[in-house]
Amino acid sequence: MKDEKPYAVVQLRRDNKLGTLYNIVGFQTKMKYGAQTSVLNMIPGLENASFARLGGIHRNTFINSPTLLDDRMRLRSRPNIRFAGQITGVEGYVESAAMGLLAGRMAAAELLGRDLLPPPPETATGALITHITGGAEAKTFQPMNVNFGLFPPIDAKGGRRGRKDRYKAYTDRAKDAFTQWLS
């Protein structure tokens, strides 16, 4: 066992105050319950475990935002209706909260007679807005976490950049763009 390389990691998170119930983090599967129990009992330390609840697939509900929403997160056919959060087609807690905050700010600005432009696409929030309101292919639209692949490409002046340099360039550009958008 000492020389064997692990090929998977299972993270357990305490799920009750007494410490008698643990949750397997991110365990979504299509496996039948009996098969899950068999596989989980093969994990060292879980040979004699009993399971209070087994994994399953959860389904996120989302709209086809590229066809339905404008860049202010309003329904194109009824601009008095605005969408926010996960239903817009973003994936993740932070992304969903960011879309909710942005939709709220845009609605508040509109009520005050102002127009709040979406953040620039060079920012994380702006990249997500761009993705859900037209950057993605509507026919194959799926929820997305923020990632550098959603950002406009970085100009590779001076030759090829390493990953660390490229990510830093994306981040620096995003900070500048977001600061300008805020002011």
DRENPA-3360 file (N, C-alpha, C; in nm, 2 decimals, always signed):
BEGIN
1 = MKDEKPYA = +0.08/-0.12/+0.00/+0.00/+0.00/+0.00/+0.09/+0.12/+0.00 ~ +0.20/+0.12/+0.06/+0.29/+0.24/+0.08/+0.34/+0.29/-0.06 ~ +0.36/+0.20/-0.15/+0.41/+0.24/-0.28/+0.30/+0.27/-0.38 ~ +0.18/+0.24/-0.35/+0.07/+0.26/-0.44/+0.04/+0.41/-0.45 ~ +0.01/+0.46/-0.57/-0.03/+0.60/-0.59/-0.18/+0.60/-0.58 ~ -0.24/+0.70/-0.51/-0.39/+0.71/-0.51/-0.43/+0.77/-0.64 ~ -0.55/+0.73/-0.69/-0.60/+0.78/-0.81/-0.73/+0.85/-0.79 ~ -0.77/+0.86/-0.67/-0.89/+0.94/-0.64/-0.89/+0.98/-0.49;
9 = VVQLRRDN = -0.95/+1.09/-0.46/-0.96/+1.14/-0.33/-1.11/+1.17/-0.29 ~ -1.15/+1.12/-0.18/-1.29/+1.15/-0.13/-1.28/+1.24/-0.01 ~ -1.34/+1.35/-0.02/-1.34/+1.45/+0.09/-1.47/+1.43/+0.17 ~ -1.45/+1.41/+0.30/-1.56/+1.40/+0.39/-1.57/+1.53/+0.47 ~ -1.70/+1.58/+0.49/-1.72/+1.70/+0.56/-1.82/+1.67/+0.67 ~ -1.79/+1.71/+0.79/-1.88/+1.68/+0.91/-2.02/+1.74/+0.88 ~ -2.12/+1.66/+0.90/-2.25/+1.70/+0.87/-2.35/+1.72/+0.99 ~ -2.30/+1.69/+1.11/-2.38/+1.72/+1.23/-2.29/+1.76/+1.34;
17 = KLGTLYNI = -2.35/+1.81/+1.44/-2.28/+1.86/+1.56/-2.21/+1.75/+1.64 ~ -2.27/+1.63/+1.64/-2.21/+1.52/+1.72/-2.09/+1.46/+1.65 ~ -2.07/+1.49/+1.52/-1.96/+1.42/+1.44/-1.99/+1.28/+1.41 ~ -2.12/+1.24/+1.41/-2.15/+1.10/+1.37/-2.20/+1.09/+1.23 ~ -2.21/+1.20/+1.16/-2.26/+1.20/+1.02/-2.17/+1.28/+0.94 ~ -2.12/+1.23/+0.83/-2.03/+1.30/+0.74/-2.09/+1.30/+0.60 ~ -2.06/+1.40/+0.52/-2.11/+1.42/+0.38/-1.99/+1.40/+0.29 ~ -2.01/+1.32/+0.18/-1.90/+1.31/+0.08/-1.92/+1.44/-0.01;
25 = VGFQTKMK = -1.82/+1.52/-0.01/-1.83/+1.65/-0.08/-1.83/+1.62/-0.23 ~ -1.93/+1.69/-0.30/-1.94/+1.68/-0.44/-1.97/+1.55/-0.50 ~ -2.03/+1.46/-0.43/-2.05/+1.32/-0.48/-2.19/+1.31/-0.55 ~ -2.18/+1.34/-0.68/-2.29/+1.33/-0.77/-2.27/+1.21/-0.86 ~ -2.37/+1.13/-0.87/-2.34/+1.01/-0.95/-2.48/+0.96/-1.01 ~ -2.47/+0.88/-1.11/-2.58/+0.81/-1.17/-2.59/+0.66/-1.12 ~ -2.49/+0.62/-1.04/-2.48/+0.49/-0.99/-2.60/+0.45/-0.90 ~ -2.65/+0.33/-0.91/-2.76/+0.28/-0.83/-2.71/+0.27/-0.68;
33 = YGAQTSVL = -2.80/+0.28/-0.59/-2.76/+0.29/-0.45/-2.67/+0.17/-0.40 ~ -2.71/+0.05/-0.44/-2.64/-0.07/-0.41/-2.49/-0.06/-0.46 ~ -2.48/-0.02/-0.58/-2.34/-0.01/-0.64/-2.26/+0.10/-0.56 ~ -2.33/+0.21/-0.53/-2.26/+0.32/-0.45/-2.21/+0.26/-0.32 ~ -2.29/+0.19/-0.25/-2.25/+0.13/-0.12/-2.13/+0.04/-0.14 ~ -2.13/-0.05/-0.24/-2.02/-0.14/-0.27/-1.89/-0.07/-0.29 ~ -1.90/+0.03/-0.38/-1.78/+0.11/-0.42/-1.73/+0.19/-0.29 ~ -1.82/+0.25/-0.22/-1.77/+0.33/-0.11/-1.71/+0.25/+0.00;
41 = NMIPGLEN = -1.77/+0.12/+0.02/-1.71/+0.03/+0.12/-1.57/-0.02/+0.08 ~ -1.53/+0.00/-0.04/-1.40/-0.04/-0.09/-1.29/+0.07/-0.05 ~ -1.33/+0.19/-0.01/-1.24/+0.29/+0.03/-1.18/+0.27/+0.17 ~ -1.05/+0.27/+0.18/-0.99/+0.24/+0.31/-1.05/+0.34/+0.41 ~ -1.09/+0.28/+0.53/-1.15/+0.36/+0.63/-1.31/+0.36/+0.63 ~ -1.36/+0.32/+0.51/-1.51/+0.32/+0.50/-1.56/+0.18/+0.48 ~ -1.47/+0.08/+0.51/-1.51/-0.06/+0.49/-1.64/-0.10/+0.56 ~ -1.65/-0.05/+0.68/-1.77/-0.08/+0.77/-1.87/+0.03/+0.79;
49 = ASFARLGG = -1.86/+0.13/+0.70/-1.94/+0.25/+0.71/-2.09/+0.21/+0.67 ~ -2.18/+0.28/+0.74/-2.32/+0.27/+0.69/-2.36/+0.41/+0.64 ~ -2.45/+0.41/+0.55/-2.48/+0.54/+0.47/-2.62/+0.58/+0.50 ~ -2.63/+0.71/+0.55/-2.76/+0.77/+0.58/-2.83/+0.82/+0.45 ~ -2.74/+0.86/+0.36/-2.80/+0.92/+0.23/-2.69/+0.89/+0.12 ~ -2.73/+0.85/+0.01/-2.63/+0.83/-0.10/-2.64/+0.94/-0.21 ~ -2.55/+0.94/-0.30/-2.54/+1.05/-0.40/-2.64/+1.03/-0.51 ~ -2.67/+1.14/-0.57/-2.76/+1.14/-0.69/-2.72/+1.26/-0.77;
57 = IHRNTFIN = -2.78/+1.27/-0.89/-2.76/+1.39/-0.98/-2.86/+1.50/-0.94 ~ -2.81/+1.62/-0.93/-2.90/+1.73/-0.91/-2.91/+1.80/-1.04 ~ -3.02/+1.86/-1.07/-3.04/+1.93/-1.20/-3.06/+2.07/-1.17 ~ -2.98/+2.15/-1.23/-3.00/+2.30/-1.22/-3.10/+2.35/-1.32 ~ -3.19/+2.43/-1.28/-3.29/+2.49/-1.37/-3.23/+2.62/-1.42 ~ -3.23/+2.64/-1.55/-3.18/+2.77/-1.60/-3.26/+2.80/-1.73 ~ -3.26/+2.93/-1.76/-3.32/+2.97/-1.89/-3.22/+2.98/-2.00 ~ -3.27/+2.98/-2.12/-3.18/+3.00/-2.24/-3.15/+3.15/-2.25;
65 = SPTLLDDR = -3.06/+3.20/-2.16/-3.04/+3.34/-2.15/-2.99/+3.41/-2.28 ~ -2.90/+3.34/-2.36/-2.86/+3.41/-2.48/-2.97/+3.45/-2.57 ~ -3.08/+3.38/-2.57/-3.20/+3.42/-2.66/-3.30/+3.50/-2.58 ~ -3.30/+3.50/-2.45/-3.40/+3.56/-2.37/-3.36/+3.69/-2.30 ~ -3.24/+3.71/-2.27/-3.20/+3.82/-2.18/-3.11/+3.92/-2.26 ~ -3.13/+4.05/-2.23/-3.04/+4.16/-2.28/-2.92/+4.17/-2.18 ~ -2.83/+4.26/-2.21/-2.71/+4.27/-2.13/-2.74/+4.34/-2.00 ~ -2.86/+4.38/-1.97/-2.90/+4.44/-1.84/-2.98/+4.33/-1.76;
73 = MRLRSRPN = -2.98/+4.20/-1.81/-3.04/+4.09/-1.75/-3.19/+4.10/-1.75 ~ -3.25/+4.18/-1.84/-3.39/+4.19/-1.86/-3.44/+4.10/-1.97 ~ -3.56/+4.05/-1.95/-3.63/+3.97/-2.05/-3.65/+4.06/-2.18 ~ -3.59/+4.02/-2.29/-3.60/+4.10/-2.41/-3.75/+4.13/-2.45 ~ -3.84/+4.03/-2.43/-3.98/+4.05/-2.47/-4.05/+4.13/-2.37 ~ -4.00/+4.14/-2.24/-4.07/+4.22/-2.14/-3.96/+4.28/-2.05 ~ -3.91/+4.39/-2.09/-3.79/+4.45/-2.01/-3.82/+4.49/-1.87 ~ -3.95/+4.48/-1.83/-3.98/+4.51/-1.69/-3.95/+4.39/-1.60;
81 = IRFAGQIT = -3.91/+4.27/-1.66/-3.88/+4.15/-1.59/-3.73/+4.13/-1.60 ~ -3.67/+4.11/-1.48/-3.52/+4.09/-1.48/-3.49/+3.96/-1.41 ~ -3.39/+3.89/-1.46/-3.35/+3.76/-1.40/-3.22/+3.78/-1.32 ~ -3.20/+3.70/-1.22/-3.08/+3.70/-1.14/-3.04/+3.57/-1.09 ~ -2.91/+3.55/-1.06/-2.87/+3.43/-0.99/-2.85/+3.31/-1.09 ~ -2.86/+3.19/-1.03/-2.83/+3.07/-1.10/-2.92/+3.04/-1.22 ~ -3.05/+3.09/-1.21/-3.14/+3.06/-1.32/-3.10/+3.13/-1.45 ~ -3.00/+3.23/-1.44/-2.95/+3.30/-1.57/-2.86/+3.21/-1.64;
89 = GVEGYVES = -2.81/+3.10/-1.58/-2.71/+3.01/-1.65/-2.57/+3.03/-1.61 ~ -2.55/+3.07/-1.48/-2.42/+3.07/-1.42/-2.41/+2.95/-1.33 ~ -2.30/+2.90/-1.30/-2.28/+2.79/-1.22/-2.19/+2.83/-1.10 ~ -2.23/+2.80/-0.98/-2.15/+2.83/-0.86/-2.21/+2.93/-0.77 ~ -2.18/+2.92/-0.65/-2.24/+3.01/-0.55/-2.20/+3.16/-0.57 ~ -2.07/+3.18/-0.59/-2.02/+3.31/-0.61/-2.07/+3.37/-0.73 ~ -2.07/+3.30/-0.84/-2.12/+3.35/-0.97/-2.27/+3.38/-0.96 ~ -2.35/+3.29/-0.89/-2.49/+3.32/-0.88/-2.52/+3.44/-0.79;
97 = AAMGLLAG = -2.44/+3.46/-0.68/-2.45/+3.58/-0.60/-2.42/+3.70/-0.68 ~ -2.31/+3.69/-0.75/-2.27/+3.81/-0.83/-2.37/+3.85/-0.93 ~ -2.44/+3.76/-1.00/-2.55/+3.79/-1.09/-2.66/+3.85/-1.02 ~ -2.69/+3.81/-0.90/-2.80/+3.86/-0.82/-2.77/+4.01/-0.78 ~ -2.65/+4.03/-0.73/-2.61/+4.16/-0.69/-2.61/+4.26/-0.81 ~ -2.56/+4.21/-0.92/-2.56/+4.30/-1.04/-2.70/+4.33/-1.09 ~ -2.78/+4.23/-1.09/-2.92/+4.25/-1.14/-2.99/+4.35/-1.04 ~ -2.96/+4.34/-0.91/-3.02/+4.44/-0.81/-2.97/+4.58/-0.84;
105 = RMAAAELL = -2.84/+4.59/-0.86/-2.78/+4.72/-0.89/-2.84/+4.78/-1.01 ~ -2.85/+4.70/-1.12/-2.91/+4.75/-1.24/-3.06/+4.79/-1.23 ~ -3.13/+4.72/-1.15/-3.27/+4.75/-1.12/-3.28/+4.88/-1.04 ~ -3.19/+4.89/-0.94/-3.19/+5.02/-0.86/-3.16/+5.14/-0.94 ~ -3.05/+5.12/-1.03/-3.01/+5.23/-1.12/-3.13/+5.27/-1.21 ~ -3.20/+5.18/-1.26/-3.31/+5.20/-1.35/-3.42/+5.28/-1.28 ~ -3.45/+5.24/-1.16/-3.55/+5.31/-1.08/-3.51/+5.45/-1.05 ~ -3.38/+5.48/-1.04/-3.33/+5.61/-1.01/-3.31/+5.69/-1.14;
113 = GRDLLPPP = -3.36/+5.64/-1.25/-3.35/+5.70/-1.38/-3.21/+5.70/-1.44 ~ -3.13/+5.61/-1.40/-2.99/+5.60/-1.45/-2.98/+5.47/-1.53 ~ -2.88/+5.46/-1.61/-2.85/+5.34/-1.69/-2.71/+5.28/-1.64 ~ -2.71/+5.17/-1.57/-2.59/+5.11/-1.53/-2.55/+5.01/-1.64 ~ -2.44/+5.04/-1.70/-2.38/+4.95/-1.80/-2.33/+4.83/-1.74 ~ -2.33/+4.71/-1.81/-2.27/+4.59/-1.75/-2.12/+4.61/-1.73 ~ -2.06/+4.54/-1.64/-1.92/+4.55/-1.63/-1.85/+4.50/-1.76 ~ -1.73/+4.55/-1.78/-1.66/+4.52/-1.91/-1.63/+4.37/-1.91;
121 = PETATGAL = -1.63/+4.31/-2.03/-1.61/+4.17/-2.05/-1.47/+4.12/-2.00 ~ -1.38/+4.22/-1.98/-1.25/+4.18/-1.92/-1.25/+4.15/-1.78 ~ -1.37/+4.17/-1.71/-1.38/+4.14/-1.57/-1.46/+4.01/-1.55 ~ -1.45/+3.94/-1.44/-1.51/+3.82/-1.42/-1.67/+3.83/-1.43 ~ -1.72/+3.93/-1.37/-1.87/+3.95/-1.38/-1.91/+3.99/-1.52 ~ -1.83/+4.07/-1.59/-1.86/+4.11/-1.72/-1.85/+3.99/-1.82 ~ -1.75/+3.91/-1.80/-1.73/+3.79/-1.88/-1.85/+3.69/-1.87 ~ -1.90/+3.68/-1.75/-2.02/+3.60/-1.73/-2.15/+3.66/-1.79;
129 = ITHITGGA = -2.16/+3.79/-1.78/-2.28/+3.86/-1.84/-2.27/+3.84/-1.99 ~ -2.15/+3.86/-2.05/-2.13/+3.84/-2.19/-2.16/+3.70/-2.23 ~ -2.12/+3.60/-2.16/-2.15/+3.46/-2.19/-2.30/+3.44/-2.19 ~ -2.37/+3.48/-2.08/-2.51/+3.44/-2.07/-2.60/+3.52/-2.16 ~ -2.56/+3.64/-2.21/-2.65/+3.72/-2.29/-2.61/+3.73/-2.43 ~ -2.53/+3.64/-2.48/-2.50/+3.64/-2.62/-2.37/+3.58/-2.66 ~ -2.28/+3.57/-2.57/-2.14/+3.52/-2.60/-2.15/+3.37/-2.62 ~ -2.24/+3.30/-2.56/-2.26/+3.15/-2.57/-2.35/+3.12/-2.69;
137 = EAKTFQPM = -2.33/+3.00/-2.75/-2.41/+2.95/-2.85/-2.55/+2.91/-2.79 ~ -2.65/+2.98/-2.83/-2.78/+2.96/-2.77/-2.83/+2.81/-2.79 ~ -2.80/+2.75/-2.90/-2.84/+2.62/-2.93/-2.79/+2.51/-2.83 ~ -2.67/+2.54/-2.78/-2.60/+2.44/-2.69/-2.57/+2.50/-2.55 ~ -2.64/+2.61/-2.52/-2.62/+2.68/-2.39/-2.62/+2.60/-2.27 ~ -2.52/+2.60/-2.19/-2.52/+2.53/-2.06/-2.46/+2.63/-1.95 ~ -2.50/+2.61/-1.83/-2.44/+2.70/-1.72/-2.29/+2.69/-1.71 ~ -2.23/+2.80/-1.67/-2.08/+2.81/-1.67/-2.03/+2.88/-1.55;
145 = NVNFGLFP = -1.93/+2.82/-1.49/-1.85/+2.89/-1.39/-1.77/+3.00/-1.46 ~ -1.72/+3.10/-1.38/-1.63/+3.19/-1.44/-1.50/+3.12/-1.46 ~ -1.43/+3.15/-1.58/-1.30/+3.09/-1.61/-1.24/+3.18/-1.71 ~ -1.11/+3.17/-1.72/-1.03/+3.26/-1.81/-1.07/+3.24/-1.96 ~ -1.13/+3.13/-1.99/-1.17/+3.10/-2.13/-1.29/+3.19/-2.17 ~ -1.36/+3.25/-2.07/-1.47/+3.34/-2.11/-1.42/+3.49/-2.13 ~ -1.30/+3.52/-2.09/-1.25/+3.65/-2.10/-1.20/+3.67/-2.25 ~ -1.20/+3.80/-2.29/-1.13/+3.83/-2.42/-0.98/+3.79/-2.41;
153 = PIDAKGGR = -0.93/+3.73/-2.51/-0.79/+3.69/-2.50/-0.69/+3.80/-2.47 ~ -0.59/+3.77/-2.40/-0.48/+3.86/-2.37/-0.39/+3.88/-2.49 ~ -0.35/+4.00/-2.52/-0.26/+4.02/-2.63/-0.12/+3.97/-2.59 ~ -0.07/+3.88/-2.67/+0.06/+3.81/-2.64/+0.18/+3.88/-2.69 ~ +0.18/+4.01/-2.66/+0.30/+4.09/-2.71/+0.43/+4.04/-2.64 ~ +0.53/+4.04/-2.72/+0.66/+3.99/-2.66/+0.67/+3.84/-2.65 ~ +0.60/+3.77/-2.74/+0.61/+3.62/-2.75/+0.51/+3.55/-2.66 ~ +0.53/+3.42/-2.65/+0.44/+3.34/-2.57/+0.46/+3.36/-2.42;
161 = RGRKDRYK = +0.35/+3.37/-2.35/+0.36/+3.39/-2.20/+0.34/+3.25/-2.14 ~ +0.39/+3.24/-2.02/+0.37/+3.12/-1.94/+0.23/+3.13/-1.88 ~ +0.18/+3.02/-1.83/+0.04/+3.03/-1.77/+0.03/+3.13/-1.65 ~ +0.13/+3.13/-1.56/+0.13/+3.22/-1.45/+0.13/+3.36/-1.49 ~ +0.21/+3.40/-1.59/+0.22/+3.53/-1.64/+0.09/+3.57/-1.71 ~ +0.03/+3.47/-1.79/-0.10/+3.50/-1.86/-0.21/+3.53/-1.76 ~ -0.22/+3.44/-1.65/-0.32/+3.46/-1.55/-0.31/+3.59/-1.48 ~ -0.18/+3.63/-1.45/-0.16/+3.76/-1.39/-0.20/+3.87/-1.48;
169 = AYTDRAKD = -0.17/+3.86/-1.61/-0.21/+3.96/-1.70/-0.36/+3.97/-1.71 ~ -0.44/+3.86/-1.71/-0.58/+3.86/-1.71/-0.63/+3.93/-1.58 ~ -0.57/+3.90/-1.47/-0.61/+3.96/-1.34/-0.59/+4.10/-1.33 ~ -0.47/+4.15/-1.38/-0.44/+4.29/-1.37/-0.53/+4.37/-1.46 ~ -0.55/+4.31/-1.58/-0.64/+4.38/-1.68/-0.79/+4.39/-1.62 ~ -0.83/+4.28/-1.55/-0.97/+4.28/-1.49/-0.98/+4.38/-1.38 ~ -0.87/+4.39/-1.30/-0.88/+4.49/-1.19/-0.89/+4.63/-1.24 ~ -0.81/+4.66/-1.35/-0.81/+4.80/-1.41/-0.95/+4.83/-1.47;
177 = AFTQWLS = -1.00/+4.73/-1.54/-1.13/+4.75/-1.61/-1.24/+4.76/-1.50 ~ -1.24/+4.68/-1.40/-1.34/+4.69/-1.29/-1.34/+4.82/-1.22 ~ -1.22/+4.87/-1.19/-1.20/+5.00/-1.12/-1.26/+5.11/-1.21 ~ -1.23/+5.11/-1.34/-1.28/+5.21/-1.43/-1.43/+5.20/-1.43 ~ -1.49/+5.08/-1.44/-1.63/+5.06/-1.44/-1.70/+5.12/-1.32 ~ -1.64/+5.10/-1.20/-1.70/+5.15/-1.08/-1.70/+5.30/-1.07 ~ -1.61/+5.37/-1.13/-1.60/+5.51/-1.12/-1.68/+5.59/-1.22;
% end
